[in-house]
Amino acid sequence: MYAEKLREKSSSRSQIVSGLMKALEERDCITQGHSERLEKMCCELGEELGLSHIQLNNLKVLSKVHDLGKIGIPDYILLSKDSLDKKEWKIMKKHPEKGYRIAQSLPSLIWVSDLILKHHERWDGKGYPLGLQGEDIPIECRILAVVDAYDAMTNDRPYRKAMSKVEAFEEIRRNAGTQFDPNIASMFLEKYERK
């Protein structure tokens, strides 16, 4: 009986998380299909990098919930058809912290909250919110950074049209060692440029 109650409680929490992500998808057309594409590519890359089962699971969940904090971003910013101004960009850059706080409040996500917080860090230390650099950034976040950027570049946004895959690959190559972990960027290009 106790085990059944635990399963029900876990299922309820999972439904809450799914509901939150579905609400974000309904609100933000960018998110539709985005997490599925990220999950597939992140896990493929993670397997090639030899991540442990735990790290692969972290990466799978992170790819689905990394933008959870966007729930707390006003529509006029999230759905803007124009480039964001400095003030709006400052608000948008709060979404990792908002996502972290939401995940901390949900027992089913607490273990991935730190990764949500760090998913916009950059290899060169110029990311946000903590300014971490290099291998101080969890590998799951470094993988997500490359895959997320690629997916963002190759899909339409309200404020711009998608670029070609060739252009996106070149952008990743150009930002390897600054925005992206150079080894992960190189492996990504090796794996996906030939497809």
N, C-alpha and C positions, 0 to 999 in steps of 0.2 A: 504494500500500500504506500509506504514512504517513497519507494523508488518511482511509483506511478505519479505521485504528487510532484516530485522533482522534475520528471519528464514534462508534466503539464506546465509547470512554472517556466522551464527552459523553453518550451514551445511558445508560451505567451510572450516571453522576452524576444524571441526570434521574430514573432509576428509584429511586435512593436517596431523593431529595427526595420523589418521589411516594409512596414507601413510608412515609416519616416522616409525611407529611400524612395518609395513609390510617390509620396507627396512631393518630394523634390523633383522627381522625373516629370510629374504632371505640371509643375510650376516652371521648370527650367528645361526647355526643349533640347538644350545641349546635352543634358545628362542622359537622354533617351538613347539606349544602345551603347553609350560610352562605357559604362562599367562592365558590360559583357565583353566588349572588345579588349578593354584593359585586362580583365581577368585572364582571358585566353593568352594574350601576348606576354603578360607578366609571368604567368606560370610556365610558359614555354621557355622563356629566358631564364627564369629561376632554376628550372630543371637543368638547363645547359650549364649554368654556373655552379651546379652541385649543391644547391641549398638543401638544408635538412628538411625533413617532413614538417617540423614545427614552423620553420621559416616560410616554406611554401604555403602552409595554411595561413600564416600571418599575411603573406602577400596576396593570397586569394581574397581574404576578407578586406584587407586594405584597399584593393582595387575596386571593391564594391562601395565602401563607405568613406573613402578619403575626403570627399567633398560634403560630408554630412553637415558641416558648419555653415554651408551656403543657405541652409534653412533660415539662418539668422541674418541674412543679407537682404536689405530692402529690394523690392522688385525693380525700382527705377535704376538701380545699379546692376543687379543680376541680369536683367533683360535689356539693358541699354543697347541701342543700335549704333551708338557712337563710342569712340575711345573714351575711357574713363579719365576724368581730370584728377589732379593730385588728391583732393579731398575724398573723392569716390574710391580711388585706388587704395587709399589708406583704410577705408572701411572694408573693401573687398579682401585686403590682406589680413583681416581679422578672422577669416573663416577657418583657418587651421586651429586657432585657439577656441573658437566657438565649438567646432567639432570635437576637440579634445574634452571640453567641459561636458558636452552632451554624452560622449562615450564614457566618461568617468561616472556618469549617473546611471549607466545601464550595465548591470553585471555581465551581460552577454558580450559587451564590447570593451569593458575596462582594460582588458589585456592588449588591445590594439590601439588604445587612446594615445599612447606615446608616439606611435607611428603616424597617426592622423595629425598630431601636432607638428611633426617634422617633415611632412610630405612636400613642402615647398622650399626646403633648404637646398643650397647649391654647392657644388663641389668646391668652388672658390671662396665660399663663406659669405657671399652676397645675397643669400636667400633670406627667408623669413619663416617664423618669427624670432628664432634664436641666433641666427648667424653662424650655424655650425658649418664646418668645412671638412672635406676629404672623408676619411674613414670614420670620423666622428658621427657621420650621418648613417643611420641604419641601412644595411644593404637593401632591405625591402623598399625603402624610400628612394634610394638611388636608382633602383630598377624602375620603379613607378615613374620617376621624373622623366626618364627617356621615353617610355611608352606613352605616358600622358601627353607629353609635348608632341610626339608624333601624331597621336590621335587628334589632338586639338588642331594641329596644322593641316591635317588632311580631311577635315570635316568643316562644313560651313559653320560660321558663327553669325550672330545677329549683326555684327559690325564689320564682317569681311567674308569673302568667299574662300573656300578651301584652296590650298596650294596643291600642286601635283606631288606625287610620292617622291619623284626625283628631287624636287625643290626641298621637301621635308628632310630627305636623307642628307642633302647638302647642308641644311641648317643644323642638323644634329652633328654632322662631321665638324662644322665650323665651331660649335659650342662645346665639343668634347674637351675636357680639361678646365673649362670655366663653369658653365652651367651644369654639365654632366660629368659623372665619373668616366674618365677616358676609356677604361677597360670595358665597362658596360656598354658605352656608346659604340665602341668598336665591335663588340660581340653582336649588338643589336643590328648594326649595319651589315655585318657578315651574314647574319641569319636572314634578314628580311629584304635586303637589296636584291638578292638573287631570285626572289619569289615573283 
